[in-house]
Amino acid sequence: MSVQAGESWNYQKYKFYGLSLSGIRTAIAMPELSLSFDVAQGYPFLLNLKHFFISHGHLDHSAGIPYIISQKAMTSQEPGKFYMPKSLVEPLDQIMKLWEQIEKHQYKYDFIGVQSGDEIPLNAQTYVKVFPTLHRIESFGYTVFETHKKLKREYGGLSKEEIVELRRQNIDVNEVHHTPVVSFTGDTQIEFLDSFDWVRKSKILFLEATYLDEKKTVEQARHWGHTHLDEIVPRLKDIESEQIVFIHASSRYSDKEALRLIRERVPSEYHERVVLFPGR
């Protein structure tokens, strides 16, 4: 189990930059895919990205949208694509129109409303799939999928020459495998885990864990649409992810205190799989 200093964390080939602290800031970027999950207040490491997946409209997750748009305009970049709950599109469009009045400048931006099950292509081998979460307002999580072509089982015993001949006959000898590699929940109650099995099977799961001890009860966490560590621990056996990354810890805890509580309260057999993402 670890807590990451600074703003970066790596696992295998996957690299992440960001910070997440409940009520203050959440933005987690994957630069190699030019995407970010939420945008906090709009940090420098976000400004050159192309895709922004907004879980919901609370300010600690979305306040940076106008700033990112303005910075892209100032540096002559193409407008970024902001994917978000459909209920958020019109209010954010109104906010941008007000900023245009304030600044006497017209901005280009692309707000795209999403719904559960939508698939957004990033490149030929990668796409993002939308899943519902349970918060006080409309909210969604996002999963990055990678696709890989593999030879169909029935052709496994054929020679290279035989496979080439089948291809000449326009026979598709491959099947496409879809692998969930990164899931991000945003703010949510624990029941999102029951929605789609691919979230639990993601190689890396960024999971909200706002409250970690008796400072707030499970009932208080649920009232505000959040998840308590006491709800997560019994569900760890259901999560197949190689890495479970806790995000959105309450600002009541320092990173050091949060890590101590997680070490004490998460069973030792899960310690190698659990990471606390930095908040400060």
N, C-alpha and C positions, 0 to 999 in steps of 0.2 A: 504494500500500500504506500502511496506517495502523494505529496502535494507538490505542485509545480511552481517554482519561483518564476517571476516575470510573466511574460505574456505568451509563451510557446510551450507546446507539448507534442511529442512525436510518438507514434507507434507504428512499427514496421515502416512501410513506405508512406504512411499518412502523416501529414504535418498540419498542426492547428495553431492558430494565433488568436488570442482573445482574453477576455475577462468576464466573470459572471458573479454578481453579488446581488442578492434579492433587493428589489426596490431602488437599486443604484445603477447597475449596468449589466447588460448581457449582449455580447457579440462574439461569435466564434467563427473564424474564417478558415477556409481551406484554399490557400493561394494557388496551388497547382490546378484546381478546378475553377478558379476565379469566382468563388462563391463565398457567401457568409450567411450563417444562421443568425438572424437578428442583427441590429446595428448599434445598439446602445446610443451614445451621443455622437457617433460618427468619428471613429478613430483614424489616424493616418494610414494604418495598414488596410483599411477598407476602401480607400478612395480610388484605387485603380482596378477594383474588381468589377465583374460584369453582371453577376447574378446575386440577388439579395432575397433570402427566404425569411419572411417576417412571420413569426408565430402568432402574434396578436398585437394590439395597439397600445398597450401600456408604455409609458414614456421611457422606462428603463430598458425597453427592448426596441423602441422605434423612433425615439426623438431625433436621431441623427439623419433621418431620411432627407429632410430639406437641405441639410448641410452637405451631404454627399452629392445631391443633385447640383447644388451651386458650385461645388468644387470641380465636378466633372465639366460643367459649363466653362468655368474659368480656365481650365487646362485643355479645352477643346477636345474632350473625349466624347465618344458616343454615349448617349444616355444609358444608364444601367437599367436592368429589368428588375422590378420589385414585385415579388410574388407574395400575396397576402390574403387573408380572409376577405370575401367579397364585401362584407359589411364595412370594411375599412377603406375601400377604394374611394367612395364619394367624399367622406370627411377629409381624407388626406389630399384629395384633389382641391377641395375648398381651401385647405391650409396653404397649398402651393399657390393658389390664385391670390391669396392675401399677401404672401411673400412677394409675388410679382408686383402687386400694388405698392408695397413698401419700398422695394428696390428699383422700381421702374425698369424692370427687365423681364422678358418672357423666357421661361424655361421649357426645355424638352425633357419629358420623363415618361416612363412606361410603368403604370400600375396594373397588375394583372391579378384579378380575383381567382382564387383557387377553391376547389372542393375536394372532399375525400376521394381518393383513387386517381386523381389527376397525375399524369406523368409528364415531366418537363425534361426534354433532352438537353444534355450539356455538350456531348460530343458523340462520336460513333459508338463508343463503348460504355458510356456512362449516362444515367438519367436520374432524376429525383422524383420520388413518389410521395404523395401527400397522404397523411393519415390524421384522423380527428383526435383532438385532446379535449380535456374537460377543465375549463377555467371559468372565471366569472363572466367573461365575454367570449365571443366566438374566437376559437383558437385552433391551430393545426400544428402538427409536427411534420418533419420531413426526413425521408430516408434516401441516401445515395445508393444506387444500385450499379454494379458493374456487370456487363454481359461478356460471356466467353463462348466461343464456338467449340464444340467437341464432337468427335465422330460418333454417330449413332451406334448403339450397342450392337445392332444386327450386322454392322459392317466391320466389327472389330477384328475378325479373323482374316480379312481380305488383304491381299498384297497391295503395294503402292500402285502397281500397274492396273489392277482391277478397280481400285478406287478412282483413278484417273479416267478409266473407261466409263464408269458410272457417271462421272461429271460431264463427260462428253455427251452423254445421253440426257443431259439436263436433269439428272436425279440428284436431289439434295441429300447429301450423305451426312450432313452435320445437323446438330440440334443446338439451340441457344440456351445457355444456362444463365439465370439471373441471380446474382449474389448480392444480398443486402450487406453493405460494408460499414455505413455510418448512419445512425439515427439520432435525431435531435428532437427533444420533446417540447422545448419552451416551458411555460408554466402549465401545470396540469395536476389533477387528482390521479391517484394510482390506477384507476380503472382503465386508463388508456391501454395498459398492457394486455387487456383482453380483446382489443379490437382486431389486430392483425398479427399473425404469428411472425411475420418477417421482422417486426420491430424487436421482438425478443431474441430473434436469431441473428441480428446485425452483429458484425464483428466488433464494432465499437458502438456503445449506447451512451449518449449524453442524456443523463437522467436528472430531472429536478429533485433535489433533496433540500428543501428550504429549512425545515426545523429538525434539530438533531437531538434534543433532550427535552426535559420537562418544562423548559421555559415557555413552551407552547404545547398544548395538548394536540392529539390527533384531530379532535373535533374542531379546535380553533384553526388548524391548518386547512381542514376541509372547508370550513366556512369561507375562507378566502381563496378557495380554488387551488390549494397547494398540496404538497406531499410531505409527510413526516417520515423520518427515518424508521420509526416504529412500524410503519406500513410497508416499507421497502424490505426490511430484513426477512420477513416470512416469504417474500416473493423472489428472493435471490435464487432459490432453487429452480424457478421457472425461467430465468433469464439465461440464455445460452451464450451471450456475448463474451468474447475473449477479454474485453475491457469494459468495465462499467464506470463511467466518468460522472461523478456527482457534480452538479452545477447549481447555481442559484442559492447557495447557502445564505442564511439570514445575516445581515450586517451586525447582529448581536454577537456573532462569533468572529474572532480573528481567524485567519487561515490556520494558525498553529492550534488554536483551541478546537476548531472544527475537525482537524485531522485527529487530534487526541480522542475526541468523542467517537469518531467513526472507528478508530482502532479498538476502542473499548467495547463498542456496541455491535459491530459487525463480526460474525463468527470468523475465526481464524482461517478456515478453509477457503474463504472468499478474499482474503487480504491481497493476494497476488493479482487479483482481477480488478480491484477497486482503486480508482484514482480520484483525488479531489482537485478539481480545476480551480485555478487561482481566481480570487475576487478583487485583489488589490494590487 
